[in-house]
Amino acid sequence: MHPIVLAWALAQPAGTRAAVLAAAFTGGTTRVTFDGRTVEYRSLDELGRALSVLHAAENTAARQPSVTLASFSREGSR
């Protein structure tokens, strides 16, 4: 897992899905309980991929739209 993803997850408020997954990952466990549901990941790699997908989904939603500036000139148009 990319270190930026783990740092992002660890910075999330306690009890959030990202924080719970990060705690499990850093603790070396593959069983996670969140909102009364327990999920058993097959490996730490799979848990890391779940965190990466969550990170991508959260950051895509928060991304600012791009802005393009158009400039026009009246020179040469008569």
SVG drawing of the C-alpha trace seen along z (x, -y; Angstrom):
<svg xmlns="http://www.w3.org/2000/svg" viewBox="-24 -46 29 61">
<polyline fill="none" stroke="black" stroke-width="0.4" points="0.0,0.0 1.2,-3.5 2.3,-5.4 0.1,-8.4 -3.0,-6.2 -2.0,-4.9 -1.2,-8.4 -4.6,-9.6 -6.4,-6.8 -4.6,-7.2 -5.5,-10.9 -9.3,-10.2 -11.5,-10.6 -11.6,-7.6 -14.4,-5.2 -14.6,-6.0 -14.2,-3.1 -10.8,-4.4 -9.5,-4.7 -10.8,-1.2 -9.2,0.3 -5.9,-1.5 -5.8,-0.3 -6.3,3.3 -3.6,2.9 -1.1,1.4 -2.0,4.0 -1.5,6.9 -5.0,8.2 -7.4,9.0 -10.7,9.0 -12.5,5.7 -15.8,4.8 -17.5,1.6 -21.1,0.5 -22.0,3.9 -20.6,5.9 -17.5,8.0 -15.4,8.5 -12.5,11.0 -10.0,10.0 -7.9,12.8 -4.7,11.0 -3.2,7.6 -2.7,7.0 -6.4,7.3 -7.1,5.0 -4.6,2.5 -6.3,2.6 -9.7,1.9 -8.1,-1.2 -6.7,-2.3 -10.1,-2.1 -11.7,-4.0 -9.0,-6.7 -9.5,-7.1 -13.3,-7.3 -13.0,-9.9 -10.5,-12.1 -12.3,-11.9 -15.4,-13.3 -13.5,-16.1 -11.5,-17.1 -12.1,-20.7 -13.2,-21.2 -10.7,-22.5 -10.9,-26.0 -9.9,-27.2 -9.3,-30.8 -10.1,-31.8 -8.6,-35.0 -9.7,-36.9 -8.1,-39.7 -9.8,-42.0 -6.6,-42.8 -6.6,-41.7 -10.4,-41.2 -11.9,-44.0"/>
</svg>
